[in-house]
Amino acid sequence: MSYSHPPRRTGLPRAVLRWLQSLDLSFFPRNFRRDFSNGYLIAEIFSWYYPGDIHSHGYENGASLATKLSNWSQLAQFFSKRNLKPVQELIDGTIHCKPGAAEMLVQDIYSMLTNGRIKNIQDEVDFTDHYYQEQLPMVARSTASKAIKSNIKLTEIMIEPNINKNRQKVNAIINMHMQQRLVEREENPKRFNIKPSLAERAVRHPVAVGPSGSAINIQREKLSFISNLGLPEIRGKTGVQFKEIQVKQADRGSFTVDVYVRQLQAPSQKDSN
């Protein structure tokens, strides 16, 4: 089938693109994120394999949120009837026009209908713009507010108006943004004028292991070396003799008792005089 405009380059494998062209769809998707979001083309794809269950006239090709929810609701009933299990996260990402979600959903449907072997996509579900931000220079990367706006769509808030859930999504995006900033500061400290701390500038020598290889012996040698630093050099001489001096100390207990008795006797002597 020939098209008036050639399809743009996408992240789909060549086999999947040929498979889409062989289905003779009403129009070929030029913008996968937009054209697959309402579920109309998905219904057309399944109508070729299940013509008795899906009729294209029952689906509307529109861009409103109500149209999207109506089409995908009918598709959900069809999936349940035929026991088909597409990845729900891919469907949600496609509805909200998340980057890469539509392409991954098409690959999932391709492997489901044709049993074609493609790379497993369920372990790669990540609809944030983290990869895109890494390709940009630091000056052009998003701020925290821009990251929230880029990763949370308005349709998500309209479908799920719960404040607590939306707050959790915002906190997760802010945490991801802060981690990315910390990595940037570690990789480029000069750009952020980060000065190394005193501990980072300290030179750390490797631990010298003796012939025995015992860390305990090395620790004992260090302690003995430190204890000998404060002693005079006279200890190293062999011809010096030391004389022990004995000092007789007074009994502190008796001394205090005598003083106390004298203080008691002093007032009585004054009264007798």
Protein Blocks (a to p, Z undefined) as FASTA:
>chain_A
ZZfbdcdddfbdfklmmmmmmnopabdcfblmlmmmnommmmmmmmmmmmmlpcfklpcc
dfbfklmmmmmmmmmmmmmmnopacdfklmmmmmnopghklmmmmmmmmmmmnopacddf
klmgcfbfklmmmmpcfklpccfklmmmmmpcfklmmmmmcfklmmmmmmmmmmmmmmmm
mmmmmmmmmlnopacdfklmpccddddddfkopaklmmmmmmmmmmmmmpcfklmpmkbc
cdddddddddfklmmmmmmmmmmmmmmmmmmZZ
